[in-house]
Amino acid sequence: VRAGAAELLAQVLESLDPDRLGNQVRGGLVRQLGKLEVAPLLGGLAETAIADRRHLPIIDSLVRWAGLTLEDNEPLVRDMIHRRANAVLRWTGLDEKLANSVIDGIYKMLAEVIVDPNHPLRGKIEEGLATLAHDLRHDPEMRARVERFKDEVLANPALANWWQGVWERLRTGTIARLRSPDPALGGQLAEAMAELGQNLRDDPALQAQINRFARRTLVGITARYGDQIVRLVSETVKRWDAQTVTDRIEGAVGRDLQFIRVTGTLVGGLVGLALHAVDGLL
């Protein structure tokens, strides 16, 4: 069953038009994201993270990133200070000392922010994050800006190209994994199928939901395509010859058809004998 299910899923993924299916999936995601107002959601997530103190690692990462960025661009910072210094500073060489002082001061401040959880700069960053979270939820202008940015991102052709590449890699990777002889994947798929079967067997709520969905689906299909289904079945049966009908009935009934034949023969013979005897008596 596992091997059959894996091969069936792989064939379905191969038979579908990757470009068309990828565009349909992307279109569905874009429509759903277009209906979703992301600003309040982001604001709520930020407020929850701040309340749980989960924003502290983010602040540490930002400070370390700032230090690494300054280190990588130190020549650029020195050149900016040299160009902005006046002629007297450049002539006396004080511009170099000024550049060293500025850079060393920034490094020292970043190091203090990392080691001191009560540093004033941390408080400013946390205050800014709290203000941003509040504005995302309650400031109409901020929410409008976020929505405009979201719409611009969704309408950007680069996003469509990126998604198409992601979808194609996901599709080909899934097909390769489904047909891979790797026992680990087979075990995972078998385990997932076994867990699904166990839930279907033991979960009454899940059973009721699936049964309700199946009934609604069948009723909907019958109501919408009932006439076409009846016409298709009728036309198909009309094209069958006697041998085809016999084969179909024998295949559906099975061994019980032999008992029906024997019973019919015996009943017919007994009825014939009875009629013959009645005729002789009269």
ChimeraX attribute file (.defattr): number of C-alpha atoms within 10 A of each C-alpha:
attribute: neighborCount
match mode: 1-to-1
recipient: residues
	/A:1	8
	/A:2	17
	/A:3	13
	/A:4	9
	/A:5	14
	/A:6	20
	/A:7	15
	/A:8	13
	/A:9	16
	/A:10	19
	/A:11	12
	/A:12	11
	/A:13	16
	/A:14	13
	/A:15	9
	/A:16	11
	/A:17	10
	/A:18	16
	/A:19	13
	/A:20	11
	/A:21	15
	/A:22	20
	/A:23	17
	/A:24	12
	/A:25	15
	/A:26	18
	/A:27	14
	/A:28	12
	/A:29	13
	/A:30	16
	/A:31	12
	/A:32	10
	/A:33	14
	/A:34	14
	/A:35	9
	/A:36	12
	/A:37	14
	/A:38	17
	/A:39	23
	/A:40	19
	/A:41	14
	/A:42	16
	/A:43	22
	/A:44	16
	/A:45	13
	/A:46	20
	/A:47	20
	/A:48	14
	/A:49	13
	/A:50	16
	/A:51	11
	/A:52	10
	/A:53	10
	/A:54	12
	/A:55	17
	/A:56	15
	/A:57	10
	/A:58	10
	/A:59	16
	/A:60	17
	/A:61	13
	/A:62	13
	/A:63	18
	/A:64	16
	/A:65	12
	/A:66	15
	/A:67	18
	/A:68	13
	/A:69	11
	/A:70	16
	/A:71	13
	/A:72	11
	/A:73	11
	/A:74	15
	/A:75	12
	/A:76	11
	/A:77	15
	/A:78	18
	/A:79	14
	/A:80	12
	/A:81	17
	/A:82	19
	/A:83	11
	/A:84	12
	/A:85	16
	/A:86	11
	/A:87	12
	/A:88	10
	/A:89	15
	/A:90	14
	/A:91	9
	/A:92	9
	/A:93	12
	/A:94	14
	/A:95	22
	/A:96	17
	/A:97	11
	/A:98	16
	/A:99	20
	/A:100	15
	/A:101	12
	/A:102	15
	/A:103	17
	/A:104	12
	/A:105	12
	/A:106	15
	/A:107	17
	/A:108	12
	/A:109	15
	/A:110	18
	/A:111	14
	/A:112	14
	/A:113	19
	/A:114	17
	/A:115	10
	/A:116	12
	/A:117	13
	/A:118	11
	/A:119	13
	/A:120	11
	/A:121	15
	/A:122	18
	/A:123	12
	/A:124	11
	/A:125	12
	/A:126	16
	/A:127	12
	/A:128	12
	/A:129	17
	/A:130	17
	/A:131	13
	/A:132	18
	/A:133	23
	/A:134	17
	/A:135	17
	/A:136	24
	/A:137	18
	/A:138	14
	/A:139	14
	/A:140	12
	/A:141	11
	/A:142	16
	/A:143	19
	/A:144	14
	/A:145	13
	/A:146	18
	/A:147	17
	/A:148	12
	/A:149	12
	/A:150	17
	/A:151	14
	/A:152	11
	/A:153	13
	/A:154	19
	/A:155	12
	/A:156	11
	/A:157	11
	/A:158	11
	/A:159	13
	/A:160	18
	/A:161	12
	/A:162	10
	/A:163	16
	/A:164	20
	/A:165	14
	/A:166	12
	/A:167	19
	/A:168	15
	/A:169	12
	/A:170	12
	/A:171	17
	/A:172	15
	/A:173	11
	/A:174	16
	/A:175	19
	/A:176	12
	/A:177	15
	/A:178	21
	/A:179	15
	/A:180	13
	/A:181	10
	/A:182	10
	/A:183	9
	/A:184	10
	/A:185	14
	/A:186	18
	/A:187	12
	/A:188	12
	/A:189	17
	/A:190	17
	/A:191	13
	/A:192	13
	/A:193	15
	/A:194	13
	/A:195	12
	/A:196	11
	/A:197	12
	/A:198	11
	/A:199	14
	/A:200	15
	/A:201	11
	/A:202	10
	/A:203	11
	/A:204	11
	/A:205	11
	/A:206	13
	/A:207	14
	/A:208	12
	/A:209	11
	/A:210	13
	/A:211	12
	/A:212	12
	/A:213	12
	/A:214	12
	/A:215	12
	/A:216	12
	/A:217	12
	/A:218	12
	/A:219	13
	/A:220	12
	/A:221	12
	/A:222	14
	/A:223	10
	/A:224	11
	/A:225	11
	/A:226	13
	/A:227	10
	/A:228	11
	/A:229	13
	/A:230	12
	/A:231	11
	/A:232	12
	/A:233	10
	/A:234	11
	/A:235	11
	/A:236	10
	/A:237	12
	/A:238	10
	/A:239	10
	/A:240	12
	/A:241	9
	/A:242	9
	/A:243	9
	/A:244	12
	/A:245	14
	/A:246	12
	/A:247	11
	/A:248	13
	/A:249	12
	/A:250	14
	/A:251	11
	/A:252	11
	/A:253	12
	/A:254	11
	/A:255	10
	/A:256	10
	/A:257	14
	/A:258	12
	/A:259	11
	/A:260	12
	/A:261	11
	/A:262	11
	/A:263	12
	/A:264	12
	/A:265	12
	/A:266	12
	/A:267	12
	/A:268	12
	/A:269	12
	/A:270	12
	/A:271	12
	/A:272	12
	/A:273	12
	/A:274	12
	/A:275	12
	/A:276	12
	/A:277	11
	/A:278	10
	/A:279	9
	/A:280	8
	/A:281	7
	/A:282	6
